[in-house]
Amino acid sequence: MSTRILRPVNPSLPLVPRKSRGERQSICLQASISGSNKSANAASVVSTSGGVNPHLELGVGAVVSEVWERLFPLSSADGDDFDRSIDGFESAVAEDLVGLLSSSPVLATVSNGAGGMLFVQGNGNLTFVENGSIVSEGVVSLPGACVGVAPSVEKKVATGTSSEEVLVRWGAAASPMALLHVMPHADEAATESSSSSSSSSSSTTTWTRNMKRGFVVEYEIAGDLAKEASGAEISIRLERSGHWFGGGHFIRQIWPLNDASLEVGPWYAFDNGPNGVNNLLGAHWMTSRGLLVSVDPSQQYLHIGMNAPNQVLGAKDEGMKNLFKRKWGVGIQNATRELLPLTKGHGKIARAGQDGLLRIQARSNYVDASMEHPLKHWQHDYDVNDDGMLSVRVSMSMADNAAEACRMALGSMTPPKQIPDASMFRYPIWTTWARYKARVSQEKVLTYAKEITDRCLPRSVMEIDDRWQVSYGDLRFDPKKFPDPVGMIRDLHALGFKVTTWVHPFVQRESAAYLEGAEKGYFVGCDMADHPEKSGFWSAFFKWDWLFGTSTSSSEALKYSSFSTAPGGSKVGFFRWWNTPPVAALDVTNPEAVEWFVARLKKLQRETGVDGFKFDAGEPCFLPRFPRTHLPLSTPAEYTQLYVQRVAGQFAGGVSEVRTGHHNHDVAIMYRMGDRFSTWDAGNGLRSLIPTLLTSGILGYPFCLPDMIGGNAYFNTHPDKELLVRWAQVNALMPAMQFSLAPWDLGKETERLVTKAISIRRKLEDYLVTLAEEAAENLTPICRPLWMISPGEEDTYEIQDQFALGNDVIVAPVVCRGARRRDVYLTEGSWRDIADADGTVIEGGRWLKNVASPLDHLPVYVRNDSSLVERLFDSRSTKEKNSFD
C-alpha cells in the first residue's frame, strides 16, 4: 500500500507523528490568540477574479498551516504517515509568524520553489520564510492615498520557473497609485538563457544573474505621490538577519555595519560625501545568516539609509532646517566636516534613536531637506517610467551562510579575466604625493628613486603625482620642473621602476586642451539657460553653492565659459574641485571625446615612455550644476562607470589605477582607496584600512590598492615611527603596498622595521599573484573576512582587525597606539605562526589571548596542511626572497 511520507527541508529534525491539517491549524490559531488583530485578518480583499483572498477567509492560522504544507511537502513511500518535529516550528516560529501576520490582511503568498515563501500584507509588510524560519522582514512605504483602498491581487506563472509571481495593485488598473510586483528567482537554466535581458520587471535581469532561493520585489508609486512618500521605498529590518556587510566605502568605515548609523542620503560615489559615502559604492549587502539584499544598480535617484537616526542630525528644529542643514562640497572642502557615519554609541545617535532599517529609495530628484550636495539639481529625461510610475527594485536571496551569500553576489558580476601587472602584487608602488605634494620635480623624483634603490628596496612603479604638467589637461611635462622627461623615465626604467603619472578627466580654462576640446564640444555643459531662476540676479540666493564648493556660481561659470560651447548648445560647465582653478570635465558619453582624450594619453606614452596612469576623480560630484552631456546619463553613477570603462579601461592589465567605480568589476585595474588621514582611528585612519579592504572584496573589487602607507600627511599631521611601522605591517599582505612618506626620514630604526614588514610580503608574493589570478576568474576576494573561510564560527563576524589572505593565511596586525599584545582568533584547523622557527602547531577554532606583538612583529599564521608551509619554512628560499637586487 502506498502511503504519504513527509520529506522535510531540514533533515536534521527528528521524525514525529504527523498531525492533521485541522490539528495544525488549531495550534496555529492558538498561537495567534494573544495580541492578534482578528478583525483585520477577517477582512476580505477583492481579487481580479472577483472573489476574496483565500488566506483572509481562513485567517492567520490557515496561512501558517499553508506555510507548513509548503515547507514540508508530501511524497509517496512505504510506511506510516510521519512528520518531522513540527512542534518546534508551531510553538516558536508559528507564534512569531502569526504576530507578524496579525497586523494586516495577508494578500498573497509567493513560493520560490526552493523552500522559501514571501508573505505580502495589505499594509505593505513583507515576510520572507525559509525552511521553517523567518529570515527577513521588510515593508514598502505606501502613500497616504492608499490608506483604506482595497488592493487587487493578480497571479501568474513566473517566467523561468514553475512558481507564481504576484502583482498587487492599489488603485485603478488604468491609473494605479502603487504597484507591488513579487517574482521568484528564475531557475539556473532560465537565468543563463536570459542573462542579457534588460526588462526591469523580470527576475532574470543581469543584476540578479545566478541568484537563487529568493525573490525580486519591484515597488512602484505614481509620480505625483513621490514627494509625499519620499519616493518609492523598500525597507528591510536589520535585526532579524544578523550581522550586515557590504554597501560601499565610507569615511568612517564600520565592520560589521550594524553599529553604523547611515542617514538616508544620495547613493553615488563621492569624495568624502553626504552622510559619509566615499569613492566606491556597491549595490548589495549580505548578512551572517545568509541573507543577500541586492539593488538594481541602474536605479534612478537612488537613496540609501541604514540604521538611520530618527531625526535629521543637521537640523536644529523644523523651522530653521534650511538655515542649518549641512552643506557638502567636494574633496578638501569637506575636510572639517564631522566624519560620518556616526556609530550607535555617539551621543547624537543615542539621543535621536535609530530606525533599525536598511532603507532603499528611488526618488524623483536629489533635493534633500536635510543637506546641500553637488548634484541636488541633477535632472535627466528619465525621472519616471513611461507609465508615470517611480520604481525601486530589490532582490532578497538566501544562502546557507554569509560566505555563500557573498559568492552568490559575486556570481552576478562579470569578472575581468586578467590581472593588473603582476609586479604590483609582488613589489611596493612608490609615489611622490605625500612626500612632495605639488612641489614635485625631475630632480626630486630621481633623488627619491636613488634613495629607494640604494637601500635595495623592492619596487614596481614610481608614480609622479600632482603638478607635473603646467596646465591641468595638457598632458605635457612642465619643462621648468622636468627639463628632460624622456631621460628621467629612461633612468627610472633602468633602476627597475615602471612609471605612471597622475591624471584626471579635468581641464582648466588656460590649457591648450581646453581650447581644442571646447571647440568640438568634448566637455560636460551646464544647462543654466534652462533654469533662469538659478541665474542672474537670483543667483545671489544660491551663494551657498559657491561658498561651500558645491558648484561654480553663475558669474564664475560665465567668466570661464563665455566663448565655449558644449552639448546641446550649452556653455561648458566649470566647477570647483579640490584644487584651483575651476575646471571642466570630459564628456565620457561622447565617443569622439573619449577617443580624443585616450589618444592624447597614448601619445604621452609614445613620446616619453610612461607606462600607465593614476586615474584620479571620476565621481559624479565633480560635475557642474545642471550637467548637459552628449548622451543623457540615466544616473550620476553612469558617469563613473563610463570613465572607468571607456578611459581607464583602455589601460587595463597594466600598471594603471583608479579610485572609483560603478559596476566596473570586469576592468582589470587597481582600485585605490580614497585618501587616508595620518591618524590611528577608524575615521579614515589606520583602523579604517582592514574594513575598507574587506568591503572592497565582497563588493567585487578584489584588486584593492590601499592608500599610501602612513596616510597623506594632510593638515601638517605626519605619522610618527609607531604609526608608520604599524601601517606598513597592516598593509604588508594586502593586494598591493604603496609608499610615499619615506621610512628613512624617521630614522634607521623605522627604516629597519618597515623593511622587515616588506620582507614578509616577499615570502608570500607568489601566493598573492596566484590569488589575483583566481580573482580574475571569479572575483573571489584576495583578502577575505574570516567568516568567508569559516562561516560557521560566530566569532568571525565581529572581527574588524584581522583578515585572511586566501584560505590559508590569517593576518592579525596591531592597529591600536601603544599596544604590544593583542588577542588573535584562529579559525578551525591547525595553524603555525610563520615567525615560530620551531613550527609549533596551534589548533584553531578559538581565541589566542594576549599574543605578544612588539613593534617589530606582525602576527601571521599559515594553515599547517597548506603547501605554503614548506615554502615559508625553507630557510634557503626565504633567504632568496629577502633580497631584491
C-alpha positions in Angstrom: 0.0 0.0 0.0 1.3 3.5 -0.9 1.4 5.9 2.0 2.4 9.6 2.2 5.7 10.4 3.8 6.7 13.9 4.8 10.0 15.0 3.2 11.2 18.0 5.3 13.5 20.7 4.2 15.7 20.3 7.3 16.7 16.6 7.5 18.2 17.0 11.0 14.8 17.3 12.7 13.5 14.1 14.3 10.5 12.2 13.0 7.3 12.6 14.9 3.7 11.5 14.1 2.0 13.8 11.6 -0.8 16.0 12.8 -3.9 16.5 10.8 -4.5 19.8 9.0 -7.2 20.7 11.5 -4.9 20.0 14.4 -2.1 22.1 12.9 -4.5 24.9 12.2 -5.8 24.8 15.7 -2.3 25.0 17.1 -1.5 28.0 14.8 -4.7 29.7 15.8 -3.9 29.3 19.5 -0.6 30.9 18.8 -2.4 33.9 17.4 -4.9 34.5 20.2 -2.6 36.7 22.3 -2.3 40.2 20.8 -3.6 39.4 17.4 -5.9 41.6 15.3 -8.7 39.3 14.4 -10.8 41.9 12.8 -8.0 42.8 10.4 -7.5 39.2 9.4 -11.2 38.6 8.9 -11.4 41.4 6.3 -11.7 40.5 2.6 -9.6 41.7 -0.3 -11.0 41.8 -3.8 -9.1 39.7 -6.3 -9.0 40.1 -10.0 -11.4 37.2 -10.3 -13.9 38.9 -8.1 -13.6 36.5 -5.2 -11.9 37.0 -1.9 -8.4 36.3 -0.8 -8.4 32.7 0.5 -5.9 33.5 3.2 -8.2 36.1 4.6 -11.2 33.7 4.6 -9.2 31.1 6.5 -7.5 33.5 8.9 -3.9 33.6 10.1 -4.0 30.1 11.3 -4.7 28.7 7.9 -1.9 30.8 6.4 0.6 29.4 8.9 -0.8 26.0 8.1 -0.1 26.6 4.4 3.4 27.5 5.3 3.7 24.2 7.0 2.4 22.4 3.9 4.8 24.1 1.5 7.8 23.8 3.7 7.2 20.1 4.4 5.9 18.6 1.1 4.5 15.0 0.9 5.8 12.2 -1.3 4.9 8.5 -1.7 6.9 5.9 0.2 6.3 2.8 2.3 5.4 3.1 6.0 3.1 5.1 8.2 2.5 8.8 7.9 5.2 10.8 9.6 6.0 14.3 10.4 9.2 16.0 11.3 9.5 17.9 14.6 6.9 20.4 13.6 6.1 21.1 17.2 9.1 23.4 17.5 8.1 25.1 14.3 4.5 25.6 15.6 5.3 26.8 19.0 8.2 29.2 18.3 8.1 30.1 14.6 4.4 30.0 14.2 3.9 32.3 17.2 6.4 34.7 15.7 4.9 34.5 12.2 1.4 34.9 13.5 2.5 38.0 15.4 3.8 39.5 12.2 0.8 38.5 10.0 -1.7 39.7 12.5 -1.0 43.4 11.8 -2.7 43.4 8.4 -4.6 41.2 5.9 -2.4 38.7 4.1 -2.8 39.5 0.4 -0.7 36.7 -1.1 2.0 34.2 -0.5 4.7 33.6 -3.1 6.8 30.5 -3.2 10.2 30.4 -4.8 10.2 26.6 -5.3 13.2 26.2 -3.1 11.6 26.1 0.4 11.1 29.8 0.6 7.9 31.9 0.8 7.2 35.6 0.8 4.1 36.9 2.5 2.6 40.1 1.2 0.2 42.1 3.5 -2.2 44.9 3.0 -0.1 47.3 4.9 3.0 46.7 2.7 4.7 44.3 5.1 6.9 41.6 3.5 7.9 38.4 5.5 10.4 36.0 4.0 10.2 32.5 5.4 12.6 29.6 4.5 13.0 26.2 5.9 10.7 26.9 8.9 12.4 30.1 9.9 11.7 33.8 9.3 14.8 35.0 7.6 13.8 38.6 6.8 11.2 41.2 7.3 10.6 44.2 5.1 8.0 46.8 4.2 7.1 49.0 1.3 6.1 52.6 2.2 2.6 53.1 1.0 1.5 56.7 0.2 -1.2 58.1 2.4 -3.6 58.0 -0.6 -3.5 54.2 -0.4 -4.9 54.0 3.1 -8.4 52.5 3.0 -8.0 51.4 -0.6 -8.7 47.7 -1.2 -5.8 46.3 -3.3 -6.4 43.8 -6.0 -4.1 40.7 -6.5 -3.1 39.0 -9.7 -1.2 35.8 -10.0 0.5 34.1 -13.0 3.3 31.6 -13.5 6.6 33.4 -13.3 9.0 33.3 -16.3 11.6 30.6 -16.0 10.0 28.8 -13.0 7.1 26.7 -12.1 6.2 29.2 -9.3 3.7 32.0 -9.4 4.5 35.7 -9.4 2.1 38.2 -7.8 1.1 41.7 -8.7 -0.7 43.8 -6.0 -2.3 47.0 -7.1 -3.6 49.9 -5.1 -6.0 52.0 -7.2 -7.5 51.6 -10.7 -5.8 49.4 -13.3 -5.6 52.4 -15.7 -4.1 54.8 -13.1 -2.7 52.9 -10.1 -1.4 54.7 -7.1 1.0 51.9 -6.1 2.1 48.5 -7.6 3.9 45.7 -5.9 5.4 43.0 -8.1 6.9 39.9 -6.4 8.7 37.4 -8.6 10.6 34.3 -7.5 14.1 34.0 -8.8 14.3 32.1 -12.1 15.9 28.7 -12.1 19.5 28.5 -13.2 18.9 27.4 -16.8 16.4 30.2 -17.3 18.7 32.7 -15.8 21.6 31.7 -18.1 19.3 31.8 -21.2 18.1 35.3 -20.5 21.0 37.0 -18.8 21.1 39.7 -21.4 17.5 40.8 -20.7 17.1 44.4 -19.7 13.5 44.4 -18.7 13.0 46.0 -15.3 10.1 43.8 -14.4 11.9 40.5 -15.0 13.6 38.4 -12.3 16.2 37.3 -14.8 17.9 40.7 -15.5 21.7 40.7 -15.3 21.9 42.2 -11.8 20.1 39.1 -10.4 22.0 36.6 -12.5 22.8 33.4 -10.6 20.8 34.5 -7.6 18.7 31.7 -6.1 16.4 30.9 -3.2 14.7 34.3 -3.2 12.6 36.9 -4.8 12.7 40.1 -6.8 10.5 42.8 -5.4 9.6 45.8 -7.6 7.6 48.5 -6.0 6.2 51.5 -7.9 4.2 54.5 -6.9 2.6 57.2 -9.0 5.0 60.1 -9.8 2.6 62.7 -8.3 2.7 60.8 -5.0 6.5 60.5 -4.8 7.1 63.7 -2.8 4.7 62.7 -0.1 6.1 59.2 0.3 9.8 60.2 -0.1 9.8 58.2 -3.3 9.3 54.5 -3.8 10.9 52.8 -0.8 11.5 49.2 0.3 12.9 48.8 3.8 14.5 45.7 5.3 14.5 45.2 9.1 18.1 44.7 10.2 17.8 42.8 13.5 16.3 39.6 12.1 19.2 38.9 9.8 22.3 39.1 11.9 25.5 41.0 11.1 25.5 43.1 8.0 28.3 43.7 5.5 28.7 45.4 2.1 27.2 48.7 0.8 30.3 50.7 0.0 33.2 52.7 1.2 32.6 55.3 3.9 34.7 57.9 5.6 34.2 56.2 8.9 34.3 52.5 7.9 32.4 50.3 10.3 32.6 46.5 10.2 30.1 45.0 10.6 27.6 47.7 9.6 25.2 47.1 12.5 26.9 49.7 14.7 26.8 52.4 11.9 24.1 55.0 11.7 24.0 56.0 8.0 21.5 58.8 7.4 19.3 58.4 4.3 21.0 60.2 1.5 22.0 60.1 -2.2 23.9 57.0 -3.2 26.5 57.9 -5.7 30.3 57.8 -5.4 31.7 60.8 -3.7 34.9 62.3 -2.4 34.0 62.5 1.3 30.3 63.0 0.6 26.9 63.3 2.2 26.4 61.1 5.2 29.9 59.6 4.9 29.7 57.9 1.4 33.0 57.8 -0.3 34.7 56.8 -3.6 33.4 53.3 -4.2 29.8 52.2 -3.7 28.2 48.8 -4.4 24.6 47.6 -4.7 24.4 44.7 -2.3 24.5 43.7 1.4 25.0 40.2 2.9 24.4 39.0 6.4 25.8 36.4 8.8 22.6 34.4 8.5 23.0 34.1 4.7 20.6 36.8 3.5 21.6 38.7 0.4 19.9 42.0 -0.4 20.7 43.5 -3.8 19.6 46.7 -5.5 19.3 47.3 -9.2 22.4 49.4 -9.8 20.6 51.4 -12.6 18.1 52.7 -10.1 17.3 56.4 -10.6 17.8 59.0 -7.8 18.8 56.1 -5.5 19.0 57.0 -1.8 20.2 54.6 0.9 20.0 54.7 4.7 21.0 52.1 7.2 20.0 52.2 10.9 19.5 55.9 10.4 18.9 58.3 13.3 15.2 59.0 13.9 15.7 62.7 13.4 17.8 64.7 10.9 21.1 65.5 12.6 21.8 68.6 10.5 18.6 70.4 11.6 18.2 72.5 14.8 14.5 72.4 14.5 11.8 72.2 11.8 11.5 76.0 11.4 15.3 76.5 11.0 16.0 73.4 9.0 17.0 75.2 5.7 19.4 77.5 7.5 21.2 74.9 9.5 21.2 72.0 7.1 24.7 70.7 6.3 26.4 71.6 3.1 28.7 69.2 1.3 31.2 70.4 -1.2 33.9 68.2 -2.7 37.3 67.0 -1.6 39.2 69.2 0.8 36.1 71.4 1.2 34.7 68.7 3.4 37.8 68.1 5.5 36.4 69.9 8.5 33.0 68.1 8.3 32.1 65.6 11.0 33.4 62.1 10.0 30.4 60.0 9.1 28.6 57.8 9.5 28.4 58.1 13.3 28.0 55.0 15.4 25.2 54.0 17.7 27.4 54.9 20.8 27.7 58.5 19.7 25.8 60.9 21.9 23.8 62.4 18.9 22.7 58.9 17.8 21.9 57.8 21.4 19.6 60.9 21.8 18.0 60.6 18.4 17.5 56.8 18.4 17.8 54.6 15.2 15.2 53.2 12.8 16.7 49.7 12.6 16.2 49.6 8.8 18.1 49.3 5.5 16.1 51.8 3.5 16.3 51.7 -0.2 14.6 54.6 -2.1 14.1 55.7 -5.7 13.1 59.4 -5.7 12.1 61.8 -8.4 15.1 64.2 -7.7 18.1 64.7 -5.5 16.7 67.6 -3.5 17.1 66.8 0.2 15.6 68.8 3.0 18.5 68.0 5.4 21.5 68.8 3.2 23.1 70.5 0.3 25.2 68.5 -2.1 26.7 69.0 -5.6 24.0 67.1 -7.5 21.0 68.5 -5.8 20.0 70.0 -9.2 20.6 66.8 -11.2 17.9 66.3 -13.9 17.5 64.0 -16.8 14.9 62.7 -19.2 14.1 59.5 -17.2 12.7 60.8 -14.0 9.9 58.2 -14.0 8.9 55.2 -16.1 7.0 55.7 -19.3 3.8 55.0 -17.4 4.4 57.8 -14.9 5.4 55.4 -12.1 8.5 55.7 -10.0 10.0 52.3 -9.2 12.6 50.7 -6.9 13.8 47.1 -7.5 15.3 44.9 -4.8 16.3 41.2 -4.7 16.2 39.2 -1.5 18.0 35.8 -1.6 19.0 33.2 0.9 22.2 31.1 1.1 23.4 28.7 3.6 25.8 31.2 5.2 27.4 34.6 4.6 30.2 33.1 2.5 27.8 31.5 0.1 25.8 34.7 0.0 28.9 36.6 -0.9 29.7 34.1 -3.7 26.2 34.4 -5.0 26.5 38.2 -5.2 29.9 37.9 -6.9 28.4 35.4 -9.3 26.0 38.1 -10.6 29.0 40.1 -11.9 31.3 39.8 -14.8 35.0 39.1 -13.8 37.9 40.8 -15.6 39.6 37.6 -16.8 43.0 39.2 -16.4 45.0 40.8 -13.6 46.8 44.1 -13.4 50.6 44.0 -13.9 51.8 41.2 -11.6 54.7 43.3 -10.3 52.2 45.5 -8.4 51.2 42.4 -6.4 54.8 41.5 -5.7 56.6 44.7 -5.0 55.6 48.1 -3.5 54.5 51.1 -5.5 56.3 54.4 -4.7 54.6 57.7 -5.2 55.7 61.3 -4.9 52.4 62.7 -3.5 52.6 62.6 0.3 56.3 63.3 0.4 56.4 66.2 -2.1 52.8 67.2 -2.7 52.8 69.7 -5.7 56.5 70.5 -5.2 57.5 67.5 -7.3 60.2 67.9 -9.9 62.5 65.8 -12.1 65.4 66.2 -9.6 63.3 65.1 -6.6 61.8 62.1 -8.5 65.3 60.8 -9.4 66.7 61.5 -5.9 63.8 59.6 -4.4 64.3 56.7 -6.7 68.0 56.6 -5.9 67.2 56.6 -2.2 65.0 53.5 -2.7 67.4 51.6 -4.9 70.4 52.4 -2.6 68.5 50.6 0.1 67.8 47.6 -2.2 64.1 48.0 -1.5 61.7 46.2 -3.9 59.8 48.4 -6.3 57.3 48.1 -9.1 56.1 51.6 -10.0 57.2 55.2 -9.5 54.0 57.4 -9.7 54.6 61.1 -10.4 51.7 63.0 -8.9 50.3 66.5 -9.0 51.8 69.4 -10.9 54.0 67.5 -13.3 52.2 69.4 -16.1 51.8 73.2 -16.5 48.0 73.4 -17.0 45.6 70.7 -16.0 44.6 68.7 -19.0 47.5 69.4 -21.3 49.3 66.1 -20.5 52.7 67.6 -21.2 55.6 67.7 -18.6 56.3 71.2 -17.3 59.7 72.0 -19.0 60.9 74.0 -16.0 60.3 71.3 -13.4 61.0 68.4 -15.8 63.6 69.6 -18.4 64.2 66.0 -19.7 61.2 63.8 -19.0 62.4 61.2 -21.6 65.7 60.9 -19.9 64.2 60.8 -16.5 61.9 57.9 -17.4 64.7 56.1 -19.1 66.7 56.3 -15.9 63.7 55.1 -13.8 63.3 52.1 -16.0 67.0 51.3 -15.6 66.5 51.4 -11.8 63.7 48.9 -12.0 60.7 51.2 -11.9 57.8 51.4 -14.3 56.4 54.9 -14.4 52.9 56.4 -14.1 51.6 59.9 -14.0 48.7 61.4 -12.2 45.7 62.3 -14.5 42.0 63.1 -14.2 39.2 63.9 -16.6 39.5 67.7 -16.0 40.9 70.6 -18.0 41.4 74.2 -16.9 40.4 77.2 -19.0 44.0 78.2 -19.7 45.1 74.9 -21.1 45.6 74.1 -24.8 43.5 71.0 -24.3 40.5 73.2 -23.3 40.8 75.3 -26.4 41.0 72.3 -28.6 38.3 70.2 -26.9 35.7 73.0 -26.2 35.5 73.9 -29.9 34.5 70.3 -30.6 32.0 70.0 -27.7 34.1 67.5 -25.7 33.3 68.8 -22.2 30.2 68.5 -20.0 28.0 71.5 -20.4 25.9 73.5 -17.9 22.2 74.0 -18.7 21.9 77.3 -16.8 19.9 78.7 -19.7 17.1 76.1 -19.0 17.0 77.3 -15.4 16.8 81.1 -15.4 15.6 81.0 -11.8 19.1 79.9 -10.8 21.0 82.5 -12.8 21.4 86.3 -13.0 20.0 88.3 -10.1 18.6 85.2 -8.5 22.0 83.6 -8.3 22.6 85.6 -5.1 20.2 83.4 -3.3 22.3 80.4 -4.3 25.6 81.7 -2.9 25.9 78.7 -0.7 26.7 76.7 -3.9 29.9 78.7 -4.4 30.8 79.3 -0.8 30.6 75.6 0.1 32.1 74.4 -3.2 29.1 72.5 -4.5 29.5 74.2 -7.8 30.7 77.3 -9.6 28.4 80.3 -9.3 26.7 81.5 -12.4 29.0 84.6 -12.6 32.1 82.4 -12.4 30.6 80.0 -14.9 30.1 82.9 -17.3 33.7 84.1 -16.8 35.1 80.7 -17.8 32.7 79.6 -20.5 31.5 82.7 -22.4 33.4 81.7 -25.5 32.8 77.9 -25.5 30.1 75.5 -26.4 29.1 72.1 -25.1 26.4 69.5 -25.8 23.0 70.9 -26.9 24.4 74.4 -27.4 25.0 74.8 -23.6 28.1 76.5 -22.1 30.9 74.5 -20.8 30.2 73.8 -17.1 33.1 74.8 -14.9 33.1 73.8 -11.3 35.1 73.7 -8.1 37.2 70.7 -7.1 39.9 70.1 -4.5 42.4 72.3 -6.4 42.3 75.6 -8.1 41.4 76.9 -10.6 37.9 75.7 -11.6 37.8 73.0 -14.3 35.6 71.4 -16.9 35.0 67.6 -17.1 35.5 65.3 -20.1 32.2 64.2 -21.6 32.6 60.4 -21.3 29.2 59.9 -23.0 30.8 61.2 -26.2 32.8 58.5 -28.1 34.7 61.2 -30.0 35.7 63.0 -26.8 36.8 59.7 -25.2 38.8 58.7 -28.3 40.5 62.2 -28.3 41.4 62.0 -24.6 42.7 58.4 -24.7 44.7 59.2 -27.8 46.4 62.1 -26.0 47.3 59.7 -23.1 48.8 57.2 -25.5 50.7 59.9 -27.3 52.3 60.8 -24.0 53.3 57.2 -23.5 54.8 57.0 -27.0 56.8 60.3 -26.6 58.1 59.8 -23.1 57.9 56.1 -22.2 55.3 56.5 -19.4 53.9 53.0 -18.7 50.5 53.9 -17.3 48.4 56.3 -15.3 47.0 57.1 -11.8 43.4 57.9 -12.9 42.0 60.2 -10.2 38.5 61.5 -9.7 35.6 60.2 -11.8 33.0 60.6 -9.1 29.9 62.4 -10.4 30.2 65.0 -7.6 32.8 66.5 -9.9 30.3 67.8 -12.5 28.7 71.2 -13.0 25.3 72.1 -11.8 22.6 71.1 -14.3 25.1 69.0 -16.3 24.5 68.5 -20.0 26.1 65.6 -21.8 26.3 64.4 -25.4 24.1 61.4 -24.5 21.9 61.6 -21.4 23.1 59.9 -18.3 20.3 57.9 -16.7 22.0 58.2 -13.3 25.1 60.1 -12.0 26.8 56.8 -11.3 26.8 56.2 -15.1 29.5 58.9 -15.4 31.7 56.9 -13.1 31.1 53.7 -14.9 31.9 55.1 -18.3 35.0 56.9 -17.0 36.5 53.7 -15.7 35.3 51.5 -18.6 36.0 53.8 -21.5 39.0 55.8 -20.3 40.9 53.9 -17.6 39.8 50.6 -19.0 41.9 51.2 -22.1 44.9 50.6 -19.9 43.6 47.5 -18.1 46.1 44.7 -17.4 48.9 47.2 -16.9 50.2 49.4 -14.0 47.3 51.9 -14.0 44.9 52.6 -11.1 41.6 54.3 -10.4 39.9 55.3 -7.2 36.2 54.9 -8.0 33.9 52.5 -9.9 30.3 51.7 -10.6 29.6 48.1 -11.7 33.2 48.0 -13.2 34.1 44.6 -11.9 35.2 43.5 -15.3 38.0 46.1 -15.6 41.4 44.6 -14.6 42.9 47.6 -12.8 43.9 48.5 -9.3 41.1 50.2 -7.3 42.7 52.6 -4.8 41.1 53.5 -1.5 40.4 57.2 -1.0 43.0 59.4 0.6 43.6 58.3 4.2 44.4 60.6 7.1 47.6 60.1 9.1 45.7 59.0 12.2 45.1 55.8 14.1 41.3 55.8 14.2 38.5 54.2 12.1 37.5 57.7 10.8 39.6 57.4 7.6 42.8 56.5 9.5 44.7 53.3 10.1 41.8 51.3 11.6 39.7 52.0 8.5 42.1 50.0 6.3 41.0 46.4 7.0 37.3 47.1 7.0 37.6 49.1 3.7 39.8 46.3 2.2 37.3 43.6 3.1 34.4 45.7 1.9 36.1 46.1 -1.5 36.5 42.4 -1.8 32.9 41.4 -1.1 31.7 44.2 -3.4 33.5 42.6 -6.3 36.7 44.7 -6.4 39.5 42.3 -5.4 42.3 44.3 -6.8 42.3 46.7 -3.9 45.1 49.2 -3.6 45.3 50.6 -0.1 46.2 54.3 0.1 49.8 55.4 1.0 51.4 53.9 4.0 51.3 56.4 6.8 48.5 58.4 5.2 48.7 61.6 3.2 50.1 63.8 6.0 47.3 66.4 5.4 47.0 69.4 7.7 50.6 69.1 8.8 49.8 65.9 10.6 52.6 63.4 10.0 52.9 59.9 11.2 55.4 59.1 13.9 57.6 55.9 13.9 55.0 53.7 15.6 52.1 54.7 13.2 54.2 54.3 10.1 55.5 50.9 11.2 52.1 49.6 12.2 50.7 50.9 8.9 53.3 49.0 6.9 52.5 45.9 8.8 48.7 46.2 8.3 49.4 46.8 4.6 52.1 44.1 4.1 49.8 41.3 3.0 47.1 43.3 1.3 46.9 43.1 -2.6 49.3 46.0 -3.0 51.6 48.2 -1.0 52.2 51.9 -1.7 54.8 54.1 -0.1 55.3 57.9 -0.3 56.5 59.0 3.1 60.0 57.6 3.3 60.6 55.4 6.3 64.3 56.5 6.5 63.1 60.1 7.1 62.1 58.9 10.5 65.4 57.2 11.3 67.2 54.0 10.9 65.1 52.0 13.3 61.9 53.0 11.4 63.5 52.0 8.2 64.6 48.6 9.6 61.1 47.8 11.0 59.4 48.8 7.7 61.8 46.8 5.7 61.1 43.8 7.9 57.4 44.2 7.1 58.2 44.3 3.4 60.2 41.1 3.7 57.1 39.2 5.0 55.4 40.1 1.7 58.4 38.8 -0.3 57.8 35.3 1.2 54.2 35.3 0.0 54.4 37.2 -3.3 53.8 34.1 -5.4 50.8 33.3 -3.4 49.5 36.8 -3.9 49.8 36.5 -7.6 48.0 33.1 -7.6 45.1 34.6 -5.6 44.9 37.6 -8.0 44.7 35.1 -10.9 41.9 33.3 -9.1 40.1 36.6 -8.5 40.3 37.4 -12.2 38.3 34.3 -13.0 35.5 34.6 -10.4 36.1 37.7 -8.3 36.8 35.7 -5.2 38.5 38.3 -2.8 42.2 38.1 -2.4 41.9 39.3 1.2 38.9 37.7 2.9 36.9 38.2 6.0 37.5 35.3 8.4 33.8 34.3 8.1 34.5 33.6 4.4 36.9 30.8 5.3 34.9 29.5 8.2 31.3 30.9 8.1 30.1 28.5 10.9 32.2 30.3 13.6 30.1 33.0 15.1 33.1 34.9 16.5 34.4 35.7 13.0 31.6 38.1 12.2 32.6 40.8 14.5 36.4 40.8 13.9 37.4 44.0 12.2 41.2 44.0 12.7 42.1 40.6 11.1 41.8 39.2 7.6 42.6 36.0 5.7 44.9 36.0 2.7 43.2 33.4 0.6 42.1 30.4 2.7 45.5 29.5 4.2 46.9 32.6 5.8 45.5 34.7 8.7 46.9 38.2 9.3 46.4 39.9 12.7 48.2 43.2 12.8 48.2 45.7 15.7 46.0 48.7 15.0 46.0 50.5 18.4 48.5 53.0 19.5 50.9 51.7 22.2 49.6 48.1 22.0 52.3 45.4 22.3 49.9 42.5 22.8 46.6 41.5 21.2 44.0 38.7 21.0 44.1 36.7 17.8 41.3 34.5 16.5 42.2 31.4 14.5 39.5 29.6 12.6 39.1 25.8 12.8 42.0 23.7 11.7 45.7 23.6 12.5 47.9 26.6 12.2 51.6 27.7 12.5 53.0 31.1 13.4 55.3 32.0 10.5 57.7 33.7 12.9 58.0 30.5 15.0 61.1 28.7 13.9 60.1 25.6 15.9 57.0 25.2 13.9 54.6 24.7 16.8 51.2 23.6 15.6 48.3 25.6 17.1 44.7 24.3 17.0 42.2 26.8 15.8 38.5 27.4 16.3 39.4 29.6 19.3 40.9 32.9 20.6 44.6 33.1 21.4 44.7 35.6 24.3 47.3 38.2 24.9 49.6 37.3 22.0 52.9 39.1 22.1 53.1 41.7 19.3 56.0 44.0 19.8 56.7 46.8 17.4 58.9 44.6 15.2 56.3 41.8 14.9 53.3 41.2 12.6 51.3 38.1 13.7 50.8 35.9 10.7 49.6 32.3 10.7 49.6 29.7 7.9 47.4 26.6 7.7 49.5 23.7 8.7 48.4 21.4 5.9 48.9 24.1 3.2 51.6 23.9 0.6 52.8 27.3 1.8 54.3 25.7 4.9 57.3 24.2 3.0 57.8 27.4 1.2 57.7 29.6 4.3 59.9 27.4 6.5 62.5 26.5 3.9 65.4 28.7 5.0 67.1 28.7 1.6 64.0 30.0 -0.3 63.3 32.5 2.5 66.8 34.0 2.2 66.4 34.3 -1.6 63.1 36.2 -1.2 64.5 38.7 1.2 66.9 40.1 -1.4 65.5 42.3 -4.2 68.6 43.4 -6.2 
